[in-house]
Amino acid sequence: MTSAAENQDQQHPQEGRDTEVVDRLLREEPNNYNLAELARLRIRYRGFPGARTFQQNLDAILQRWELTEEELFEQTRQLHAAGLVYRRGDSQGQDDWS
């Protein structure tokens, strides 16, 4: 038997700031930076007990961009290996995986 506390959704401490990123990704097309941001957020919210609408929006972006999660991760692994994301001088500028 599970307790009510185990079933209660939580709010991720970065959700407010991440919502701005998701809203932007919902409007934009995939590019190196946007792919990396989507992958970063998929990893951050994987298995998180809450943020259900947020996670649905991440799913919607994948569908809109016609990618599976594995395809997204493969592309972003290649981008990171080549150093093509989060370089100094990027207007977005930071790598925030936590």
C-alpha positions as CSV (number, residue, x, y, z in Angstrom):
1,M,0.0,0.0,0.0
2,T,1.3,3.5,-0.9
3,S,0.9,6.5,1.3
4,A,-0.7,9.7,0.1
5,A,2.7,11.4,0.3
6,E,4.2,9.0,-2.2
7,N,1.4,9.8,-4.7
8,Q,1.7,13.6,-4.3
9,D,3.3,15.4,-7.2
10,Q,6.3,17.7,-6.5
11,Q,7.3,20.9,-8.2
12,H,10.9,20.8,-9.5
13,P,12.9,23.7,-8.1
14,Q,14.0,24.7,-11.7
15,E,10.5,24.4,-13.2
16,G,9.8,28.1,-13.3
17,R,12.9,28.9,-15.2
18,D,12.7,25.8,-17.3
19,T,9.1,26.7,-18.4
20,E,10.5,29.7,-20.2
21,V,12.8,27.4,-22.2
22,V,10.0,24.9,-23.0
23,D,7.8,27.8,-24.1
24,R,10.5,28.9,-26.5
25,L,11.2,25.4,-27.8
26,L,7.5,24.9,-28.5
27,R,7.7,28.0,-30.8
28,E,11.1,27.3,-32.5
29,E,12.5,24.8,-34.8
30,P,15.3,22.3,-33.9
31,N,18.9,23.6,-34.1
32,N,22.0,22.5,-32.2
33,Y,21.2,24.6,-29.2
34,N,17.5,23.7,-29.0
35,L,18.3,20.0,-29.4
36,A,20.7,20.2,-26.5
37,E,18.2,22.2,-24.3
38,L,15.5,19.6,-25.0
39,A,17.9,16.7,-24.1
40,R,19.0,18.5,-21.0
41,L,15.4,18.9,-19.8
42,R,14.4,15.4,-20.7
43,I,17.2,14.1,-18.5
44,R,16.4,16.6,-15.7
45,Y,12.7,15.6,-15.5
46,R,13.1,11.9,-16.2
47,G,11.4,10.0,-13.4
48,F,10.6,13.2,-11.6
49,P,7.4,12.8,-9.5
50,G,5.5,15.8,-10.8
51,A,5.6,18.4,-13.5
52,R,3.3,16.2,-15.6
53,T,2.2,19.1,-17.9
54,F,5.8,20.1,-18.3
55,Q,6.8,16.5,-19.3
56,Q,3.9,16.4,-21.7
57,N,5.2,19.6,-23.4
58,L,8.6,17.9,-23.7
59,D,6.9,15.0,-25.4
60,A,5.0,17.3,-27.7
61,I,8.3,19.0,-28.8
62,L,9.8,15.6,-29.6
63,Q,6.8,14.8,-31.7
64,R,6.7,18.1,-33.5
65,W,10.4,17.8,-34.3
66,E,9.8,14.2,-35.4
67,L,12.3,12.7,-33.1
68,T,12.4,9.8,-30.7
69,E,14.1,10.3,-27.4
70,E,16.9,8.0,-28.5
71,E,17.4,10.0,-31.7
72,L,17.5,13.2,-29.7
73,F,20.1,11.8,-27.3
74,E,22.2,10.4,-30.2
75,Q,22.3,13.8,-32.0
76,T,23.1,15.7,-28.8
77,R,25.9,13.2,-27.9
78,Q,27.5,14.0,-31.2
79,L,27.0,17.7,-30.7
80,H,28.6,17.6,-27.3
81,A,31.5,15.4,-28.5
82,A,32.2,18.0,-31.2
83,G,31.9,20.9,-28.7
84,L,29.2,22.5,-30.7
85,V,26.9,23.4,-27.8
86,Y,27.2,25.8,-24.8
87,R,30.3,27.6,-26.2
88,R,31.4,30.9,-24.8
89,G,29.8,33.6,-26.9
90,D,26.5,31.7,-27.2
91,S,23.7,34.1,-26.3
92,Q,22.3,31.4,-24.0
93,G,25.6,30.6,-22.6
94,Q,25.5,28.1,-19.8
95,D,25.4,24.4,-19.2
96,D,22.9,23.7,-16.4
97,W,22.2,20.0,-16.0
98,S,21.1,19.9,-12.3
